[in-house]
């Protein structure tokens, strides 16, 4: 009963204008520091020969692990915000790296591939291995929220059987009305604070008759009052993990279908 009351208070707070939060420059700066430290760790691992963070697993399920980046052995503090950091891993049998690349770059069809999480998508600019794309994201968990998000995506192949995809959200705007995009957006960084920043890092390795895939994602959302931290922590831990799992499942499904053509 207490938990239900907390969820009710949280939903009311986040769905009302009074629940608005403002992204402070110090919070955004700290997130970028966290992202740089995470990327530095990835670079060190790859230079040492460790391409897949979680290693190779051929189990059918998607394996997810929560991560925490440190800098010089200490946690990277992000005042005024909550960072979620997850790594997901899976194996896609019967799939090639070419199949995966074709699916990942099929941005015009993301609203079909990643439905219902993506409800609109398009390429803004494409040049070589770099893409600027637009996605309209839909999320429902206690309340419904829709974002207009722009990303810069870079592809690289450090080896013929390996591919890296770095995706960084350059703009995330929450819509004023989740049911009516024509009503416009809330001011950037001055909204309900569900999602302010999002970086995703994909690693693919073709081997053993398929492709091993890992996705590492870090996101930034608002901090919350101490009274609601317990229930919010349950929410923000489940929300990114479920998004990670659904994204990876959709990628595997689409890549498998592409391989069967």
N, C-alpha and C positions, 0 to 999 in steps of 0.2 A: 504493500500500500504506500509506503514511504517512497519507494522507487517510482511508482506510478505518479505520485505527486510531483517528484522532481522532474520527471519527463514532461509532465504537463506544464510546469513552470518554465522549463527550458524551451519547449515549443512555443509558448506564449511570448517569451522574451525574444526569441530569434525571428518570430513572424511579425513582430510589431515594429513600427518606426522607432520606438524607444530602444529597440534592441540593436540599433546601428552601431558599428564599430569603425574606427579610423585607423588605417595602416600608417604607423609612424615611420619616419625616415630611419630611425635607429633600428626598428624591427626589420624593415626591408634590407638594410645594410647587414644586419646579423645573419639573415637568411642567405644572402649572397656569400658571406664568409663560410657558412655551413656548406653551401654548394661547392665552393672552391676547394674546401678541405675534403669533401667527398670525391670530387674529380681527381684530386691529387692522389688519394688512396687508390683509386681505380688505375691511374697511370703507373703507380708503383707496382701494383699487382701484375699488370700486363707486361711490364718490363722484366719482372721476375719469372715470367712464363705462366702465371696464373690468369687464364682468360675468363673462366667461369667462376664467379664468386662462390657459388654453392656446390660446384662440381657437377659431374654428369650423373643423372638419374634417369632410368628408363621406366619408372613407374608411371602408370596412366594418370594419376592425379597431379594437380598443380601444387607444388610445395612453396609455401610462403614463410618468410622469416622477417621479423622486425629488426631493423638495424639502428645504430646510434653512432654518428660520426664524432670522433674526438680530434682535437688539435693539440699536438704536443702532450698527448696523454690526458688532456682535460676535456670535459664536455664543452661543446660550443653553445653558449647561452644565447637564446633568442628572446629578449625581453618584449613583452606585449604580444607574443604570438606563440602558437603551438606548431612544432614541426612534426610531421609524420614521415617515416622513412621505412619503406618496405622493399624487400626483394622477393620476386617470384620466379620459379624455375619449372620448366616442363620439357618433355621430349615429344617431337612430332614425327612419328614413323612414316616412311614413304614420301617424305617431303624434301625438296632441294632448297638450297639457298636462293635460287632464282625464283622459286615459287613464293618464298617468304618476301623477297624484295618486291615482287609484283603486287602482292597484297598490301604491304606497308605503304607503297607509293600510289595505291588506287584511292587517292583522297576524295575523288568525286563520288565514290560509292561508300564512304565511311558511314553515312547515315543508314546504310543497309547492313554493312559488315558489323558495325558496333551498336546497332539498335538494341535497347532504347536509350543508351547512354549518349549517343550522338544523334541529333535530330536534323542537322544541316551541316554541310561541309563543302569546301571549295579550295582550289589552289589559287593563291594570289600571285605568286611568282615562283618560277622554277628555273634554276640555272645550274647545270651540271649535277653535282651531288647535294645541292642546297635547295630547300623548299621553304617558302613562306605560305602558311596555310591558315584557313579560318575554320573553326569548329563551333557549333552551338551545342553546348553540353546540357544534359538533363539529368537531374538527380532528385530522388525522392526518398527521404528518410526522416520521418516525423513531419517535415515540411517539404514542399516542393520548391526547387530552385533551378533556374536556367541561367547559363552563362554564355556570353559571346567571348570566345577566346581565340587569340592569334598566337601562332607558334612559329619558331624558326627551327627547322629540322635539317640536320647534317648527316650524311651517310659516308662511311669509309669502310674499306676492306683491307685490314692489316695482313691478310693472307687469303689465298684463293678460296679457302673453305670457311672463312670467318667474316662476319660483318658487324659493324657497330652503328647504332643509330642514336644520335643525341638530339632530344627534343626539349626545347625551352619555351615556356609560355612567355611571350613578350607583352601581352595585354590580356587581362581577365576582367570582364565587366559583368556584374549581375544585372539581369533584367528587372525592371520595376514590377512587371506582371508576368509570371511564368506562363500564363495562358495567352498573352497578347504581346508579341514582340514589338508591335507598332507603338506601344506606349513608351518605348525607349529604355535607357539604361540608368542605373544608379551611378553616382559619381565614382570614378575609379578610386579604390582604396577607402571608400566611405560608404560601406554597405553593411550587410549582416555578417560579413567576415567568414563565410563558409570556406572560401578558397581565394587566396590572394596571390599565391605563387605555385608553380608546378614545373618541375624538371623530371624528365624521364630518360633513362639510359638503357637501351636494348643491346644485348649481346647474343649473337647467333653463331653457332658452329655446326657445320655439316659433317656428320660422322656416323658410323654404325647404322647406315641405312635410313637416316633421317636427319633432323636438325634439332640440336639442343638449343633452347632459348631461355634467356634470363631477362627480366625487366626490373630495373631498380628505379624507384620513384621517390622523390622527396617533395612534400607539399607544405604550404604555410597557410594556417587559418588563424582566426582570432583567439586571444586569450579569453578566459571566462571568469566570472566571480567565484571566489573560493567556495561559496555555498553549493555551487553546481558542478564543481570540478570532478567529483566522483562519477556522476552520471554522464557528463560530457566526455570524460576520458573513455568511457565505454563506447560512446557514440563515435568519437573521432578515431578510435582504434579499429572499429569494425568497418567504418565507411571507406577508408582507403584500401583496406585489405579486400573487401568485397569488390571494389572497383578494379583492383589489380587482377583478381581472379576472373572476373567477367571479361576484362580486356584480353587476357591471355587465352581464355577459352574461345573467344571469338576469332582471335588470330589463328589459333590452331585449326579451327573449323574451316575458316576461309582458305588457309594454305593447303589443307587436305583436299578441299574441293578443287582448288586450282591444279593440284598435282594430278587429279583424276581426269582432267580434260583431255 
